Amino acid sequence: MIFFGAGMSKPLGIKTMPELYQEVKKRIGKEGLSRSLKLINEVEDHLLRFGYQERDIDIEAVFSVLGGSLSPTKSIREAGPFSSYVVSALLRMLQVEEQGEFGSGGPLEATYFRSDESLKKSIDIAKRVIVDECSKLDLDSTKQIYGNVMAFLNNRQIVKVKHPISEKDVEFIPSLLVTTNYDLAIERYFRSIGQDLNDGFAYDRVDGQNHLALEGIRQGGPLDLIKLHGSINWFIRSDGEIIKRIDEPSGSSFFGDDFIDKLLIYPMQEKYVSKDPYASLFTLFRRALFYEVIHIAVGYSFRDAAINNAFQDAARMKPGFFLFVVGPEAEKVLKDIGLPEDKCRAIPYRIEDPRAYAELTDCLKAGH
């Protein structure tokens, strides 16, 4: 499995998450949404005081708070009993009278959050910025960088690894690409070379739409792609069907289908793993960690707790599991996630640096 993070898209002309966040703040300021901007700055301050690093404060972190502010009681309940207990204790300390059960219009909404349209507008602006910025893809750079990656993956004659059970040499042939990126870099690369890529969508002859049909992934066909956080070209219809399109719908189709929203998830925390389609996507990802032996993470910072837990579980339970992390901060990343030293290795180069491929190849030939 090859796991691509935001660092893979940076050299393609796409902003990183922190850069997207700054662009969103700038756009919110231009729109005169001062209340939202004030709340965002307060969130930054609180996160820093609570021990977060500046690198952790990006669009997903802060807009998880903004999204939660639209329905704070529901968000706190979803976060679990401990969060509910802490909030209740703080309200008592602040002498906020509890009026029965927390609910819509309860003390949280009435006293602290007072949600208004500016928060909703700010979240819509964030979505618009992500779509706009992720569309600024340099195709020539995409062809070059992904072309180098695929050339390395296709070099099967020299890349051999020992199977953990049979201990026989087997070809290292990754058949699955996984990414948390919203952009279409991977799809555009494969489209440019005319190669099939199975992303879980199937064409429906009846309505002429591409529907998400995850049962088609991992069926031994072409290279598979799992986009754990969704994509800028995914939409959800009022009937719950997830559709992939090449353009943005205006709101409804000639067949009467209403489109609700883009499937973009900003606060990627453990609770979102329980909601489809992300639950099904995550299940496929976890399964891949166990049935494949070698995994390569490129440009990923490992700041998502659910993804980190998946890698840690596989490292603990899967015989022969091994993870290569490619990126300038690879050594720090591996130290932070705490994988056993004999289960991982840092390749401290950017993916566009030829030394990354040379070291990966040498490691694989030598059995890590």
C-alpha positions in Angstrom: 0.0 0.0 0.0 1.1 3.5 -0.8 -0.3 6.2 1.4 -0.1 9.8 0.1 -0.5 12.8 2.4 -0.6 16.6 1.8 3.2 16.7 1.3 2.7 14.9 -2.0 0.5 17.6 -3.4 2.7 20.6 -2.2 5.1 20.4 -5.2 2.1 20.2 -7.5 1.1 23.8 -6.7 -1.5 22.9 -4.1 -1.4 24.7 -0.7 -0.8 22.7 2.5 -3.4 22.5 5.2 -1.9 25.4 7.2 -1.6 27.4 4.0 -5.3 26.7 3.2 -6.2 27.8 6.7 -4.5 31.1 6.3 -6.2 31.6 2.9 -9.6 30.9 4.6 -8.9 33.4 7.3 -8.0 36.0 4.7 -11.2 35.3 2.8 -13.4 35.5 5.9 -11.9 38.8 6.8 -12.6 40.2 3.3 -16.2 39.1 3.7 -16.5 41.1 6.9 -17.4 38.1 9.1 -15.7 39.5 12.2 -17.5 37.3 14.7 -16.2 34.1 13.0 -12.7 35.6 12.7 -12.7 36.4 16.4 -13.8 32.9 17.3 -11.1 31.4 15.0 -8.4 33.5 16.8 -9.8 32.4 20.2 -9.6 28.8 19.1 -6.0 29.2 18.0 -5.1 30.7 21.4 -6.9 28.0 23.4 -5.3 25.2 21.3 -1.8 26.6 21.8 -2.3 27.0 25.6 -3.6 23.4 25.8 -0.3 22.1 24.3 -0.9 22.0 20.6 1.9 23.0 18.3 1.5 25.7 15.6 1.9 23.0 12.9 -1.2 21.3 14.4 -3.4 24.3 13.9 -4.8 24.1 10.4 -8.1 24.2 8.6 -9.3 20.8 9.9 -8.5 21.5 13.5 -10.1 25.0 13.8 -13.1 24.3 11.6 -14.0 21.3 13.7 -14.6 23.8 16.4 -16.6 26.1 14.2 -18.7 23.2 13.0 -19.2 22.0 16.6 -20.3 25.6 17.5 -23.3 25.2 15.2 -24.6 22.4 17.4 -22.4 22.3 20.5 -24.6 19.9 22.6 -24.6 17.3 19.9 -20.9 17.7 19.3 -20.1 17.2 22.9 -22.2 14.1 23.2 -20.5 12.6 20.1 -17.1 13.3 21.7 -18.0 11.0 24.6 -18.9 10.9 28.3 -15.7 12.5 29.5 -16.2 15.6 27.3 -19.8 15.9 28.5 -18.6 15.6 32.2 -15.9 18.2 31.7 -18.3 20.7 30.1 -20.9 20.2 32.7 -18.3 20.7 35.5 -17.1 23.9 33.9 -20.6 25.2 33.5 -21.2 24.6 37.3 -17.9 26.4 38.1 -19.0 29.4 36.0 -22.4 29.3 37.8 -24.3 28.7 34.7 -27.7 27.3 35.7 -28.5 24.0 34.0 -32.1 23.9 32.9 -32.8 20.2 32.8 -31.1 18.2 30.0 -28.7 19.9 27.6 -30.6 20.4 24.4 -31.3 22.9 21.7 -31.6 26.2 23.4 -29.9 24.9 26.6 -27.2 26.7 28.5 -24.4 25.9 26.0 -26.3 27.4 23.0 -28.0 30.2 25.0 -24.9 31.4 27.0 -21.8 30.8 24.9 -22.3 29.9 21.3 -25.3 31.9 20.0 -24.9 30.5 16.6 -25.6 32.8 13.7 -25.3 32.8 9.9 -21.7 34.0 10.0 -20.5 30.6 11.2 -22.3 28.8 8.4 -21.0 31.3 5.9 -17.4 30.8 7.2 -17.7 27.0 6.8 -19.0 27.5 3.2 -16.1 29.8 2.5 -13.7 27.2 3.8 -15.2 24.6 1.4 -15.0 27.1 -1.5 -11.3 27.8 -0.7 -10.5 24.1 -0.6 -12.2 23.5 -4.0 -10.5 26.6 -5.6 -7.1 25.8 -4.3 -7.2 22.1 -5.0 -8.1 22.9 -8.5 -4.9 24.8 -9.0 -3.0 21.7 -10.1 0.1 21.9 -12.3 -0.4 19.0 -14.7 3.2 18.9 -15.9 4.5 18.6 -12.3 1.8 16.0 -11.5 2.9 13.8 -14.5 6.6 14.1 -13.5 6.3 13.3 -9.8 3.6 10.6 -10.0 5.4 9.2 -13.1 8.5 8.8 -10.9 6.5 7.1 -8.2 4.8 4.7 -10.6 8.1 3.9 -12.4 9.5 2.9 -9.0 6.5 0.8 -8.2 6.7 -1.0 -11.6 10.3 -1.9 -11.1 9.4 -5.4 -10.0 12.6 -7.1 -11.2 14.8 -5.8 -8.4 12.3 -5.1 -5.6 11.8 -8.4 -3.7 10.6 -9.0 -0.2 10.3 -12.1 2.0 6.7 -13.2 2.7 6.2 -13.3 6.5 4.7 -16.9 6.5 6.4 -18.7 3.6 9.6 -16.8 3.9 10.0 -17.0 0.1 10.9 -14.0 -2.0 7.9 -12.3 -3.5 7.5 -9.3 -5.7 6.7 -6.1 -4.1 3.7 -5.1 -6.2 1.5 -2.5 -4.4 -2.1 -2.6 -5.7 -3.6 0.0 -3.5 -3.2 3.8 -3.3 -4.6 5.6 -0.2 -4.8 9.3 0.3 -6.2 11.9 2.7 -6.0 14.6 0.0 -9.1 16.2 -1.5 -7.4 17.1 -4.8 -7.6 15.2 -8.1 -3.8 14.8 -8.7 -3.8 11.0 -8.7 -6.9 10.8 -10.9 -5.5 13.3 -13.4 -2.2 11.5 -13.6 -3.7 8.2 -14.5 -6.1 9.9 -16.9 -3.2 11.5 -18.6 -1.5 8.2 -19.3 -4.7 6.4 -20.2 -4.5 3.8 -17.4 -7.4 2.4 -15.4 -7.8 3.4 -11.8 -10.5 1.8 -9.6 -11.7 4.5 -7.2 -14.9 2.6 -6.1 -17.3 4.4 -8.4 -19.4 2.5 -10.9 -21.3 4.0 -13.9 -25.1 3.6 -13.7 -26.6 3.3 -17.2 -30.0 4.3 -15.9 -29.3 7.8 -14.6 -25.9 8.3 -16.3 -24.1 9.0 -13.0 -21.0 7.5 -11.4 -22.2 6.0 -8.0 -19.9 5.0 -5.1 -19.9 1.2 -5.0 -17.1 0.2 -2.6 -17.7 -3.5 -3.1 -15.8 -3.1 -6.4 -12.5 -2.2 -4.6 -10.0 -5.0 -4.0 -11.5 -7.3 -6.5 -8.2 -8.1 -8.3 -8.8 -5.5 -11.1 -6.7 -2.4 -11.9 -4.9 -0.3 -9.3 -7.3 0.7 -6.5 -7.6 4.2 -4.9 -9.2 5.0 -1.5 -9.7 8.6 -0.6 -10.2 8.5 3.1 -11.3 12.2 3.5 -13.5 12.4 0.4 -12.8 14.5 -2.7 -13.7 17.8 -4.3 -15.6 16.1 -7.0 -17.8 13.9 -4.7 -21.4 15.0 -4.0 -24.3 13.6 -2.0 -27.8 13.5 -3.3 -31.0 13.8 -1.2 -31.5 10.1 -1.6 -28.2 9.4 0.1 -26.4 8.3 -3.1 -22.8 9.5 -3.4 -22.0 10.7 -6.9 -18.7 11.6 -8.7 -19.0 14.4 -11.2 -16.7 16.3 -13.5 -18.5 19.6 -12.7 -20.4 21.1 -9.8 -24.2 20.5 -9.8 -26.4 23.6 -9.7 -28.6 22.0 -7.0 -30.9 19.7 -8.9 -30.8 17.6 -12.1 -33.2 17.2 -15.0 -34.3 13.9 -13.3 -35.3 15.7 -10.1 -32.3 14.6 -8.1 -31.4 17.2 -5.4 -27.7 17.5 -4.5 -27.2 18.4 -0.8 -23.5 19.1 -0.4 -19.9 18.2 -1.2 -18.5 15.4 0.8 -15.7 17.2 2.5 -14.8 16.3 6.1 -12.7 18.8 8.0 -12.6 17.5 11.7 -11.2 14.1 11.0 -11.4 12.6 14.4 -12.2 9.1 15.6 -16.0 9.7 15.6 -16.1 10.2 11.9 -14.8 6.7 11.3 -18.2 5.5 12.3 -20.1 7.4 9.6 -20.4 6.2 6.0 -19.0 6.4 3.4 -15.9 7.2 5.6 -16.6 4.1 7.8 -16.5 1.8 4.7 -13.5 3.6 3.3 -11.7 3.3 6.6 -12.6 -0.4 6.9 -11.0 -1.1 3.5 -7.9 0.9 4.5 -7.5 -1.1 7.8 -8.0 -4.4 5.9 -5.2 -3.4 3.5 -2.8 -2.9 6.4 -3.2 -6.5 7.3 -3.3 -8.3 3.9 -0.3 -6.4 2.4 3.2 -6.6 3.9 5.1 -3.4 2.9 3.6 0.0 3.2 5.0 3.4 2.1 3.7 6.7 3.5 4.7 9.7 1.4 4.3 13.3 2.6 2.0 12.4 5.5 2.3 14.0 8.9 0.4 11.4 10.9 -1.7 13.9 12.8 -5.0 11.9 12.5 -5.5 9.7 15.6 -7.7 7.2 13.8 -5.1 6.6 11.0 -2.3 6.4 13.5 -4.2 3.8 15.6 -4.7 1.8 12.4 -1.0 1.7 11.6 -0.1 0.9 15.3 -2.6 -2.0 15.4 -1.2 -3.5 12.2 2.4 -3.1 13.4 1.4 -4.9 16.6 -0.7 -7.7 15.1 0.5 -8.3 11.5 3.5 -10.6 11.0 6.0 -9.0 8.7 4.4 -5.6 8.8 6.8 -2.8 7.7 6.3 0.9 7.1 8.5 3.3 5.2 7.8 7.0 5.9 9.1 9.3 3.1 9.5 13.0 3.8 11.9 15.6 5.3 10.5 15.1 8.8 10.2 11.3 8.5 12.4 10.6 11.5 10.4 12.9 13.8 7.1 11.5 12.5 8.1 8.0 13.3 9.2 9.0 16.8 5.9 10.8 17.4 3.7 7.8 16.4 5.8 5.4 18.4 6.0 2.4 16.0 8.6 -0.3 17.0 12.0 0.4 15.4 12.1 -3.0 13.7 8.7 -2.3 12.0 9.5 1.0 10.3 12.2 3.1 8.6 12.5 6.8 7.8 13.5 7.9 4.3 14.3 11.6 5.0 13.9 13.0 1.5 11.1 14.7 -0.4 9.5 12.4 -2.9 10.8 14.5 -5.8 14.4 13.8 -4.6 15.9 10.8 -6.5 17.7 9.8 -3.3 14.3 8.8 -1.9 13.8 6.1 -4.6 17.4 5.0 -4.3 17.2 4.4 -0.6 13.8 2.7 -0.8 15.1 0.3 -3.4 18.2 -0.5 -1.4 16.2 -1.1 1.7 13.7 -3.4 0.0 16.5 -5.4 -1.8 18.2 -5.8 1.6 15.0 -6.9 3.4 14.5 -3.5 5.0 
